[in-house]
Amino acid sequence: MWTVESGEAMTTITIPLTKQQAEKLAETAVRYQVTPEELVLRGIEELLARPATEMAIDPLIDLILEKNAELYRRLA
């Protein structure tokens, strides 16, 4: 579940995280020397900057490569 609060210039989104997810987020933020909020915002910005076709194709490409992994190994 997530909630959205809209203001004049910003929207705040609240999402539930497991303890493990929150810890990993905090650790990653420390590694990049940013706040957890900045890390999430950067991730969202990067995701939204991708073309829609790229997002839809990535999982399909992964599935094809996984299904054909043995064939690729034999051909190499």
Backbone bond lengths (Angstrom), bond angles and torsions (degrees), N, CA, C in turn:
res aa  C-N    CA-C-N  psi(-1)  N-CA   C-N-CA  omega(-1)  CA-C   N-CA-C  phi
1 M - - - 1.448 - - 1.518 109.39 -
2 W 1.307 116.93 141.36 1.453 120.87 175.10 1.512 109.03 -141.38
3 T 1.300 114.20 151.38 1.457 120.12 -179.73 1.513 109.21 -121.39
4 V 1.305 115.89 152.65 1.461 121.17 179.43 1.522 108.37 -125.66
5 E 1.322 115.35 129.03 1.460 121.48 174.79 1.515 106.80 -117.20
6 S 1.313 117.20 122.63 1.466 120.67 -178.37 1.516 110.98 -103.68
7 G 1.316 114.91 134.99 1.455 122.30 172.99 1.515 107.86 -114.63
8 E 1.311 116.55 -167.12 1.456 119.60 179.90 1.522 112.27 -64.79
9 A 1.331 116.89 -47.67 1.461 119.68 -173.91 1.526 112.95 -114.06
10 M 1.318 118.04 -14.99 1.458 120.36 -174.42 1.527 110.77 -132.46
11 T 1.308 115.18 157.79 1.450 122.55 171.74 1.516 107.28 -123.29
12 T 1.313 116.57 134.24 1.459 121.45 177.98 1.518 108.34 -106.20
13 I 1.320 116.31 129.75 1.461 121.91 178.53 1.523 108.00 -115.59
14 T 1.304 116.29 132.44 1.458 122.10 177.76 1.523 108.37 -113.22
15 I 1.320 116.78 125.26 1.465 120.34 178.52 1.522 109.13 -128.26
16 P 1.316 117.77 144.11 1.454 119.71 177.18 1.533 110.57 -79.25
17 L 1.314 116.58 138.24 1.460 122.86 176.08 1.521 108.24 -123.78
18 T 1.314 115.85 145.78 1.455 118.50 171.87 1.524 107.79 -71.14
19 K 1.313 115.99 164.33 1.463 119.88 178.04 1.526 109.83 -58.56
20 Q 1.320 116.24 -41.91 1.473 121.09 -179.50 1.535 110.52 -63.49
21 Q 1.318 117.62 -42.31 1.467 120.57 179.06 1.528 110.86 -64.86
22 A 1.332 116.61 -42.17 1.470 120.75 -179.74 1.527 110.70 -64.57
23 E 1.326 116.85 -40.38 1.462 120.56 178.69 1.524 110.96 -65.19
24 K 1.331 116.46 -44.05 1.469 120.00 179.94 1.532 110.43 -65.22
25 L 1.323 117.11 -39.21 1.455 120.89 176.75 1.521 110.76 -61.19
26 A 1.320 116.78 -45.74 1.464 121.26 179.79 1.528 111.03 -63.54
27 E 1.333 117.26 -42.53 1.470 121.03 179.20 1.528 110.96 -63.26
28 T 1.310 116.65 -42.76 1.464 121.08 -179.66 1.526 110.28 -66.14
29 A 1.322 116.86 -40.67 1.462 120.74 178.29 1.522 111.01 -61.62
30 V 1.316 117.09 -41.63 1.475 121.02 177.93 1.528 109.49 -61.87
31 R 1.314 116.39 -43.01 1.469 120.54 -178.83 1.530 110.92 -61.09
32 Y 1.332 117.07 -37.10 1.463 120.65 179.89 1.530 112.81 -92.44
33 Q 1.317 115.84 2.15 1.459 122.86 177.87 1.536 112.30 57.58
34 V 1.330 115.41 46.42 1.457 122.91 175.49 1.521 107.94 -136.05
35 T 1.322 116.40 168.98 1.460 119.46 174.95 1.531 108.70 -77.82
36 P 1.324 117.52 158.72 1.470 119.34 175.80 1.535 111.71 -56.51
37 E 1.320 116.98 -38.43 1.466 120.54 178.62 1.519 111.79 -62.51
38 E 1.335 117.09 -42.62 1.469 120.71 178.43 1.521 110.77 -64.28
39 L 1.327 116.75 -39.79 1.462 120.96 179.27 1.526 110.60 -62.14
40 V 1.319 116.78 -45.95 1.465 120.93 179.24 1.524 110.26 -63.92
41 L 1.328 117.25 -43.93 1.465 120.64 179.35 1.523 111.30 -60.58
42 R 1.328 116.75 -43.41 1.475 119.85 178.26 1.525 110.99 -62.26
43 G 1.330 116.58 -40.43 1.467 120.39 178.04 1.517 111.53 -62.94
44 I 1.320 116.46 -42.49 1.465 120.56 178.20 1.518 110.47 -64.46
45 E 1.341 116.82 -44.31 1.465 120.25 179.02 1.521 111.26 -59.62
46 E 1.330 116.56 -42.01 1.468 120.41 179.60 1.523 110.62 -65.67
47 L 1.315 117.44 -43.17 1.460 121.34 179.21 1.523 111.24 -62.87
48 L 1.328 116.93 -44.43 1.459 120.43 -178.73 1.525 112.93 -70.52
49 A 1.324 117.19 -22.13 1.463 120.69 178.96 1.531 111.83 -78.09
50 R 1.331 116.78 -17.59 1.463 119.83 179.07 1.519 110.76 -71.13
51 P 1.308 116.11 142.80 1.468 118.04 173.71 1.530 109.66 -63.28
52 A 1.317 117.27 144.60 1.464 121.79 -178.70 1.520 111.04 -58.23
53 T 1.322 118.03 -35.85 1.458 120.73 -178.97 1.518 111.36 -66.11
54 E 1.337 116.90 -34.75 1.461 120.75 179.11 1.524 110.29 -64.75
55 M 1.325 117.21 -42.53 1.458 120.72 -179.77 1.520 111.09 -64.47
56 A 1.328 117.71 -37.73 1.452 121.39 -178.32 1.520 111.72 -75.18
57 I 1.307 117.73 -29.39 1.460 121.67 -175.46 1.527 112.43 -84.35
58 D 1.324 119.05 -33.58 1.464 121.72 -176.95 1.529 113.44 -50.42
59 P 1.339 119.70 -52.04 1.470 119.09 -179.89 1.519 112.38 -63.73
60 L 1.325 117.08 -34.42 1.458 120.82 178.47 1.524 110.83 -65.39
61 I 1.313 117.32 -43.76 1.463 121.49 178.22 1.525 109.94 -62.21
62 D 1.336 117.04 -44.25 1.464 120.56 178.05 1.522 111.35 -59.02
63 L 1.326 117.21 -42.73 1.461 121.46 179.91 1.526 110.78 -63.37
64 I 1.324 117.32 -44.58 1.466 121.34 179.89 1.527 110.44 -63.66
65 L 1.334 116.83 -44.73 1.469 119.86 179.80 1.519 110.98 -63.60
66 E 1.324 116.77 -39.62 1.463 120.34 179.68 1.525 110.83 -65.78
67 K 1.326 117.18 -44.35 1.461 121.33 -179.21 1.525 112.01 -66.03
68 N 1.332 116.89 -30.99 1.458 120.66 -176.89 1.526 113.38 -102.71
69 A 1.327 118.11 11.72 1.467 121.98 -175.63 1.523 111.64 -56.93
70 E 1.330 117.78 -43.71 1.468 120.58 -178.57 1.522 110.42 -65.00
71 L 1.307 118.21 -41.65 1.466 122.12 178.68 1.531 109.12 -61.50
72 Y 1.320 117.23 -45.25 1.461 120.97 179.78 1.531 111.05 -62.04
73 R 1.342 117.24 -37.81 1.472 120.51 178.57 1.524 110.45 -64.20
74 R 1.336 116.96 -42.08 1.474 120.38 -179.73 1.527 111.85 -68.03
75 L 1.319 116.34 -34.53 1.474 119.73 -179.01 1.515 112.69 -77.23
76 A 1.322 117.24 -19.93 1.479 120.36 -176.03 1.506 111.80 -71.76
